[in-house]
Amino acid sequence: MSDKKNFWNQVISAMNGAITFGKLSPEGDVTSSVAIEARDGRHFMCFDEDGPRTGYTLMNAPGSTFIHSGEDLEKQQEAVVILAKNGDIHLKATNGKIKLEALDIELIANGNAPQGVIWANAYETLKLDSKNVTIDGKQSCKIMTSGLMTIRGSLGMQMLSPLIEGVSRALTKDKLPEPAQTNSKSI
């Protein structure tokens, strides 16, 4: 298959950049309706019309990308909206952090079962640090670990339930086996 050709493209350029209509990708498989490029070729924006990136909008910046909006809006108005009609939204900081900072932050998963789930997955530690923490499970609430669990209330602890079921194999320190003992009968 031969490379794509475009005999009708137009380029408006100067020393600092170019605007190209009908630009072909370096691989020759995608035509951009409009491509805006800065002097540094890594600084560009493309609106692709065909090939494997049909309908894509690509933006690349070798430095920071900064979006500033909302100066003339009221507090309750939306200043920035990212809407994906279909498909996922993926935010990734390969060598950095993702920070969300606001007066309030809402995470809402509004799907019905089996959707409607918010997953928080940390390889090391998931830390909630606040003056007050409330976990409200409408049907159930589970706290599980395959390791050691510590529940500590420095001022006190209150457990309220019409029915409590507990199973334990409580051991006191003097009944624990020594580290050298491997005989399970001594436990």
N, C-alpha and C positions, 0 to 999 in steps of 0.2 A: 504494500500500500504506500502510495507516495505521500509526501508531506502536504499539509494543507497550504493553500495559497490564497492571498487576498489582494486583488489588483485595484481595489477601491479605497484602501486605507489612506488616511491623511494624518500628517504630523504637524503640530504647531510646537516649535521648540525655541529655546534660547540657551545660553550658557548654563543656567541654573536648573533647567528641567524641561519636561516635554509632556504634551497632551497628545495621545495617539487615539485615533478612531479606527477600529478594526485591526488592532494589534494582535499578532500571533504570539503564542507562548514560545519560549525557547525550545520546547519539545515539538512544537508544530501541531499540537493536538487540540488546542483551545484558542478560540477567537474572543478577544475582549471587545465589547462594544465601545468602551472608553477605558483608557489606561492613563493614569496620572503618575509621573515619575519625577523624583527629585534628582539632583546631581549625583548623589549617592544612590546607585541602582537598587540598593536594598530598601530604599524608602519609597514606597509606591502604594497605589490604590487601583484596583482593577474591577471592572464590572463585566463578568464573563457571560457569553451568550450561547456557547455550544460546547461540544466535546464532553469529557468526563466531569467538567465543572459548570454545566449549564445552570444559569441563574445564580452562580456564586458571586459574592462580593468579597474580595480579598483586600486586606489592609496590612501592610508590614511597616514597622518602624524600628530602625536599629537602636533608637533611644526610647524615651518614655512616650506614652500616649496619654494625653490628659483631656478629659471631657469635663467642661465646667458649664453648668446651666442653673436656671432657677432664680436668678436675681430678682426678676420682676414678678414672681409667682407668690401666691399666698401659701401659708404653711401646710394646708391640707391638700394642695394640688400636687400632681405627679410631675416631677422635673425630668426624670430619665426613665424610659420604659424600654425594656428588651422583651419582645414577644416572639416566641417560636410557635407558629400555628401548629406545626407537627415537628416531631424530633426533639432531641435532648439539647440542653444548654450545658456546655462543659467549660468550667473555669479552671485553669491549671497554671500554677506557678512552679515551674520545674526546679528552680533553685531559690525559692523564696516562700513567703507566707501569703495567704489570702486573709485580709482583714475586712470585717464588716463593722462599721461604726456609725451609730445613729442614736437619737433619743430613745427609740424603741426598735427592736428587730423582731419581725414575725416570720416564722417558718411554717408554711401551710401546705399540707399534702391533702388535696381534696378528692382523691379517687376513692372508689368503693372497693371492698375486698376482692381480690388480693392486693389491690393497689392502695393508695392512701397511707403509705409508710414513709417515715423519715428515718434514714439510716445514718448513724454517726459511728464511724469506724476509725479507730486510731491504732497504729501499730504498737505504740508504747503506752500512752496514758490518755485517758479522757477525763478532763478535770472540769468540774463545775464549781466556780468560786463566786459566791454572792452572799449578801446579807441574809436573804431568805431563799430557800429552794423548795418548790412545791412540785411533786409528781402526782398527777391525778389520773389514775387509770379508771375509765368509766366501767369496764367489765372486769379487768384483772390487772394486777401489777406484780411483776416477778423481778426479783433481784437474785441473781445466781452467779456463782463462781466455782471454778474447779480448784481454786486455791483457798487462801485464808480470807475470811470476811470479818471486818471490824465495823461494828456500829457503836458509836460513842456519843453520848450526850453529856457534856460537861456539867450542865445544870440539872439534867434529869432526862428521863425518857418515858414516853407515854405510848402504850399500845392498847387500842380499843377495838374490840371485835365481839360479835355475839357468839362466835365459836373459834377456838384456837386449837389447832392440832399440832403437836410437836413431837419429834422423834430425835433422840440424842443418844450418843454414847459418851456421856460425860466422863472424863478422866481427870483425876487430880494429879498434880505434878509427881507426888511420891508413888503413884501407880503406873506412871509411864515407864516403858522399858528403857534401859540404857542404850546408847547408840550401838554398842557392840552386840546387843542381844538381837537375834533374828528369829527366835522361836515364837511363833504366833500364839502359842498356848499361854504365854506369860502376859498377854494383853488382856 
